Amino acid sequence: MRILILGTGGMANQHAKHFAAIEGVTLVGGVDVDPARVEAFNAAHNIERGFGSLDAALAWGEFDAVANVTPDSIHYPTTMTALKAGKHVFCEKPLATDHTKAMEMTETAERLGLINMVNLTYRNVAQLQKAREIVQSGQVGKVKHFEASYLQSWLVSKAWGDWRTESQWLWRLSKKHGSNGVLGDIGVHILDFATYGAGSDFSNVFCRLETFEKAENNKIGEYDLDANDSFAMTAQLESGALGVVHATRWATGHFNELRLRVYGDKGAIEVQHRHDWSKLLTCLGDDIETGTWTEVDVDPVPTNYMRFVEAFRAGKNLEPSFRHATNIQKVLDLATVTERDRTEHKV
Ligand SMILES: NC(=O)c1ccc[n+]([C@@H]2O[C@H](COP(=O)([O-])OP(=O)(O)OC[C@H]3O[C@@H](n4cnc5c(N)ncnc54)[C@H](O)[C@@H]3O)[C@@H](O)[C@H]2O)c1
């Protein structure tokens, strides 16, 4: 399988590393509008061909699929171009900047019979997969309540670099640059994490968003710092469970931490995932009476990168699909509407 990496910034390194490790997969080209970036990236990953645009790469055409690792607002135009040229697409999240565009991408990919998947990375966490299995097997009983959070600290900590000077952080703070803030950036992950682990989709949501003052006139160079950096959501699932989901970039002490707690009428699970470890804890059976939590061992699961290659080889789409990401996009769009209306909406 021949893969073209589109957008050779930070996250593209993960794509290159994971795809290159799969037997039978070759990274045949890199594309970036910044020539220095694509050159350095290709050198680091042993990629032969570099291009300055997707159109130039398509004119050459010798690849099967595109790994789209461009900034959020670029996903839609480039994915549409790649699909129309008959290329399968593995796209970064969020699939698009709004539900209408995401749906158009989904319908186009499905109509053309092309593999279309989205890198909702935390599906790779074996503890989340096991948690879903436990919930779906009925071991926690009927789910009544859930609590999910995604905490990052890069607006406070410089451990990942300085957002005041680096474009890779500045575009994430600016609506004009296509960002939907923390909601679009990591909200998409935690909404997927919560519903996947709790085994049910959203039925109603109410979300508050906040954009805090960060610089003089909230502007740095060409970047207006107007995208949200904290959100807090109350939500009900189709299963009837009630819960909260929240995320922020201001969580000092938490570089990148996701947590999900699911409480049923027979037991509970908790998944914790950090950059350096993951845990699955359960409180089931007799442990309910003593409030004892037990850590569960899990086997590794295939990554999204592996599943995309598997889907290509089998000629059959796998999850997380464009359609699934489009359903999440609907909730993201609705979150903004509820912030404006200050009232709960049905999904
Ligand atoms: N799944 C995850 O866990 C995860 C983690 C980090 C980032 N991401 C996503 O990956 C994407 C890229 O993020 P990043 O941190 O690598 O950003 P980045 O800014 O470091 O890299 C983006 C690259 O795309 C290039 N680019 C812009 N427009 C282009 C175009 N039209 N054609 C080709 N290249 C173009 C830029 O020059 C840049 O090199 C974003 O959508 C982000 O949300 C996902």
The ligand as an SDF file (V2000), in Angstrom:
LIG
                    3D

 44 48  0  0  0  0  0  0  0  0999 V2000
   -5.1990   12.6110   16.5410 N   0  0  0  0  0  0  0  0  0  0  0  0
   -4.4690   13.3120   17.3830 C   0  0  0  0  0  0  0  0  0  0  0  0
   -4.2740   12.9040   18.5210 O   0  0  0  0  0  0  0  0  0  0  0  0
   -3.8500   14.5970   16.9350 C   0  0  0  0  0  0  0  0  0  0  0  0
   -2.7780   15.1790   17.6320 C   0  0  0  0  0  0  0  0  0  0  0  0
   -2.2240   16.3650   17.1370 C   0  0  0  0  0  0  0  0  0  0  0  0
   -2.7650   16.9580   16.0030 C   0  0  0  0  0  0  0  0  0  0  0  0
   -3.8210   16.3790   15.3790 N   0  0  0  0  0  0  0  0  0  0  0  0
   -4.4200   16.9950   14.1620 C   0  0  0  0  0  0  0  0  0  0  0  0
   -3.4660   16.8800   13.1030 O   0  0  0  0  0  0  0  0  0  0  0  0
   -3.5960   18.0120   12.2360 C   0  0  0  0  0  0  0  0  0  0  0  0
   -2.2360   18.6850   12.0890 C   0  0  0  0  0  0  0  0  0  0  0  0
   -1.8060   19.1470   13.3730 O   0  0  0  0  0  0  0  0  0  0  0  0
   -0.2680   19.4750   13.6560 P   0  0  0  0  0  0  0  0  0  0  0  0
   -0.1390   19.6240   15.1180 O   0  0  0  0  0  0  0  0  0  0  0  0
    0.5960   18.5240   12.9340 O   0  0  0  0  0  0  0  0  0  0  0  0
   -0.1990   20.9280   12.9850 O   0  0  0  0  0  0  0  0  0  0  0  0
    1.0880   21.6220   12.3340 P   0  0  0  0  0  0  0  0  0  0  0  0
    0.7180   23.0550   12.2000 O   0  0  0  0  0  0  0  0  0  0  0  0
    2.3230   21.2210   13.0970 O   0  0  0  0  0  0  0  0  0  0  0  0
    1.2070   20.9240   10.8800 O   0  0  0  0  0  0  0  0  0  0  0  0
    0.3390   21.1490    9.8140 C   0  0  0  0  0  0  0  0  0  0  0  0
    1.1670   21.1770    8.5190 C   0  0  0  0  0  0  0  0  0  0  0  0
    0.2690   21.2630    7.4120 O   0  0  0  0  0  0  0  0  0  0  0  0
    0.8580   22.1540    6.4620 C   0  0  0  0  0  0  0  0  0  0  0  0
   -0.1910   22.6530    5.5590 N   0  0  0  0  0  0  0  0  0  0  0  0
   -1.0630   23.6790    5.7250 C   0  0  0  0  0  0  0  0  0  0  0  0
   -1.8550   23.8010    4.6480 N   0  0  0  0  0  0  0  0  0  0  0  0
   -1.4960   22.8280    3.7870 C   0  0  0  0  0  0  0  0  0  0  0  0
   -1.9420   22.4390    2.4980 C   0  0  0  0  0  0  0  0  0  0  0  0
   -2.9620   23.0670    1.8940 N   0  0  0  0  0  0  0  0  0  0  0  0
   -1.3240   21.4060    1.8730 N   0  0  0  0  0  0  0  0  0  0  0  0
   -0.2810   20.7630    2.4710 C   0  0  0  0  0  0  0  0  0  0  0  0
    0.1920   21.0810    3.7010 N   0  0  0  0  0  0  0  0  0  0  0  0
   -0.4160   22.0990    4.3410 C   0  0  0  0  0  0  0  0  0  0  0  0
    1.5140   23.2370    7.3160 C   0  0  0  0  0  0  0  0  0  0  0  0
    2.4830   23.9490    6.5820 O   0  0  0  0  0  0  0  0  0  0  0  0
    2.1100   22.3730    8.4360 C   0  0  0  0  0  0  0  0  0  0  0  0
    3.4090   21.9340    8.1430 O   0  0  0  0  0  0  0  0  0  0  0  0
   -4.6730   18.9000   12.8350 C   0  0  0  0  0  0  0  0  0  0  0  0
   -5.9060   18.6660   12.2270 O   0  0  0  0  0  0  0  0  0  0  0  0
   -4.7230   18.4620   14.2860 C   0  0  0  0  0  0  0  0  0  0  0  0
   -6.0140   18.6790   14.8850 O   0  0  0  0  0  0  0  0  0  0  0  0
   -4.3530   15.2140   15.8200 C   0  0  0  0  0  0  0  0  0  0  0  0
  1  2  1  0
  2  3  2  0
  2  4  1  0
  4  5  1  0
  4 44  2  0
  5  6  2  0
  6  7  1  0
  7  8  2  0
  8  9  1  0
  8 44  1  0
  9 10  1  0
  9 42  1  0
 10 11  1  0
 11 12  1  0
 11 40  1  0
 12 13  1  0
 13 14  1  0
 14 15  2  0
 14 16  1  0
 14 17  1  0
 17 18  1  0
 18 19  2  0
 18 20  1  0
 18 21  1  0
 21 22  1  0
 22 23  1  0
 23 24  1  0
 23 38  1  0
 24 25  1  0
 25 26  1  0
 25 36  1  0
 26 27  1  0
 26 35  1  0
 27 28  2  0
 28 29  1  0
 29 30  1  0
 29 35  2  0
 30 31  1  0
 30 32  2  0
 32 33  1  0
 33 34  2  0
 34 35  1  0
 36 37  1  0
 36 38  1  0
 38 39  1  0
 40 41  1  0
 40 42  1  0
 42 43  1  0
M  CHG  2   8   1  16  -1
M  END
$$$$
